[in-house]
Amino acid sequence: MGEQAKREIEAAGGLGVRTERRGAIAIWTIDRPERLNALSRAAVRELGRLAREAAGDRTLRAVVLTGAGDKAFCAGADLKERRSMDEEDVRDFLPLYRASFGAIDRLGVPVIAALDGVAFGGGLELALACDLRVAASHVTLGLTETSLGIIPGAGGTQRLTRIVGEARAKELVLFARRVDAAEALALGIVNRVAPEGTRALDFALAWAEPLTRAAPIAIAAALEAIDGAGDRALDDGLSLEARCYERTLASEDRLEALAAFAEKRAPSFKGR
């Protein structure tokens, strides 16, 4: 670890992210509740490290990303830390955001953001980098950067637009508009709203459970094909789909699925 990273960890009071493993599911928790789980440099760096490490874990089937407590999933950038940065420091921070969030976005297992509290600014941008999002019924979220004199700089303008479309993205970003869980569901920003009184984390873990029994090669191939659809012409996208399909065709898991069907049993996928 470099001296700069060590200084960032010391200044932030630690890495700011804790991990837990429940079988084939990893739980990554932004653990800065006293700062509403705001994103320090150290926390952003650690999230990227975890995602890159997870890419080589053949036993992993899903990740649930959440925030400590029930007040905030993540309130965005750590503004206390940000006040100590000059313009050049902030400019240098943006590539770290993009690298870490990009590593989460590209991870070959589904990543589910469990929002048990507010998700504003960079916090929502982090959730948008995940494959799926679950919100508690009381949650409020929004890309609020323009109210601070900036714009979303960690992928928010791009990922939100791909989810809700250009017109709605402009409305949400230009007005720094906050939406509740019900509206976020209607807009497609979140995939599920947990029943009232149920934590989004608990809902997300239960929702992810079938993924632990799914074919990991097929899941990774499907993620790559779907993620690649947004920025390609149809013919290019179909070519990508064919390449991803080819990986599943050559897998032992495909043969196991056929055998299980013939034998009227549940398949046992090995990721081979």
Secondary structure by P-SEA (a helix, b strand, c coil): ccaaaaaaaaaaccccbbbbbcccbbbbbbccccccccccaaaaaaaaaaaaaacccccccbbbbbbccccccccccaaaaaaaccaaaaaaaaaaaaaaaaaaaacccbbbbbbcccccaaaaaaaaaccbbbbcccccccccccccccccccaaaaaaaaaccaaaaaaaaaacccccaaaaaaaccccccccccccaaaaaaaaacccccccaaaaaaaaaaaaacccccaaaaaaaaaaaaaaaaacaaaaaaaaaaaaccccccccc
